């Protein structure tokens, strides 16, 4: 059951919002404005708010009670008042990383992304704040999952995250064409692409979702792509070009990326 935020609650919410990593550098006036956009939701015992793998409307703050975080039908931890869940949903159409279920009667505060986006005109610096935090906290972590960048020190990954260009791709865009050379790395930020499998295989394609990537070896040499990747419905992606890579990394870091690329290429050829 949803309820509007009570006037006195907004002040307490400002402190809770400051604990969110994506908002740690937000201006105080922005936190005040965001606290007024929060929706209060009351949950009965065993009531579910978010389901793993399904879109999460926004960032969740636990006001009172206790909520179970569930993976594969098994509770893995409990969230107490002051805890934050699915923070990334504030800046992307992120899927819930786990199921969230009330272990006791609970109250949560939800800051919905759609509501925040409606207010960006009167919060001119907020999107830049959120984007920079997303690059530092989320994109840099995702780069660690890519073989080429796993051995880079954190500072180098942070510099690399700043070198990506955000691009909105229209429906039908081809990110990579089988047999053709690609000259950049794509990381999906929002939306979904489709990787087409060889003819005769079922299913005919597999989805690539937020955080997945295409073309890492293309950053360093003309490497023919092994599959076609399309964005049938359009998507928002982050693009790293060869030039941006070399400008972002110093000699030792670039040498490590080149060595990792050689190992990766040897493993797939």
C-alpha positions, 0 to 999 in steps of 0.5 A, a space after each residue: 500500500 502506497 502513501 504520500 510522504 509526510 511533511 516531517 519525514 522529508 528531513 529524515 529522508 535527506 540523511 538516508 539519501 546521503 548514504 546512497 553512493 550515487 548521491 554522496 556528492 549531490 548538493 544539499 538542495 538536490 537532496 531536499 528536492 529528492 526527499 520530497 519525491 519519495 513515496 512511502 510503501 507499507 508492506 505486510 509480512 511476507 509481501 514482496 516488493 521486488 522480484 529478481 530479474 524484473 525491472 525495479 521502479 527505483 531506489 528503495 530505502 528501508 524505513 522500518 521493519 525487516 526485509 529479506 533479500 532472496 536468491 534462488 528461493 533462499 534468504 541470504 541477508 536481511 535489510 534493517 532500517 537505513 538500508 538501501 536496495 537497488 540503488 542503480 535503478 535510480 539511473 537506469 532500467 536496472 533489474 532487481 538483483 534479488 527478490 525483496 520480501 517483508 520478514 515483518 510488517 515494514 515500511 519502505 521509501 521508494 524514489 522512483 526513477 521516472 519521478 526523478 526524471 520529470 524533475 531534472 529541469 529544475 535540478 540542473 546538476 542532478 543528472 551530471 551528479 548521478 552520471 558521474 557516480 554511475 561511472 565511478 561506482 557501477 561502470 568501473 566495477 563492470 570493467 573489472 568483469 572484462 578480461 582486458 581490464 581485470 588486472 588494472 588498478 582501480 585508479 586506471 579503471 576509474 579513468 577509463 570509465 570517464 573516457 566512455 561516451 554515452 550514445 542513444 541508439 535507435 531501433 534496428 542499430 547493428 552494434 557488431 556485424 559477423 565477419 566485419 571489423 569493429 573499432 570500439 567497445 560497447 557496454 550496454 547501459 539501458 535496454 537490451 540487444 540481441 546476439 544472433 546465433 548461427 543459423 539452425 540453432 535454437 533459440 535464434 538469438 540470446 539477449 544482452 542486457 545492461 552491463 554486458 558488452 561487445 567488441 573488447 578485442 576491437 579496441 586494440 586491433 582490427 578483429 573480425 566479429 564472430 557474431 552479429 549484435 543488434 538493438 531491435 528496440 533501441 538502447 542506451 550504450 557506452 562507447 569506448 573508442 581506440 583513441 579514448 582508450 589510449 588517451 585514458 591510460 598511461 604506458 604501463 596500464 595500456 601495456 597490461 591491456 594489450 597483454 590481456 588482449 593477446 591472452 584473450 585472443 589466443 584463447 578463442 582462436 
